[in-house]
Amino acid sequence: MNEMLTISLQGNLMELVHLPGEPAAVVPAAVRQSVVDRCLQRLEAAEAKVGAYVQRYGMDYKSFNWRATTDQAYLDQLNQDHPLWESDAMEWVYRIEEVELWRERLTKALQTSSPWLVPV
């Protein structure tokens, strides 16, 4: 689905847009690159937050959740070492979902627009 968007560019920027090719090809490629870059930034930030929990608890979330719900000795130690672990677990799940969301968005951005829009 194509949608129209009108954008304003300063005169000197518009001149630069004409240098590598037609604005109708250059602008969509630039927008695509911006979206991909932003998705990568958000994905990296979310993965770092997940990684902090993996480091704090010494395992991935699936293993952590399994141990917290099935191993009473581990749960007792967890309550002693990390009294706010339940809050951490909720945010950990949220961050895992955030990683998946940004991966999906990145995949969509890469699949729905071609990097070859700009003539070489």
Secondary structure, DSSP 8 states (H G I E B T S, - for coil): ----------HHHHHHHHTTS-HHHHHHHHHHHHHHHHHHHHHHHHHHHHHHHHHHHTS-HHHHHHHHHH-HHHHHHHHHH-TTHHHHHHHHHHHHHHHHHHHHHHHHHHHHS-GGGS--
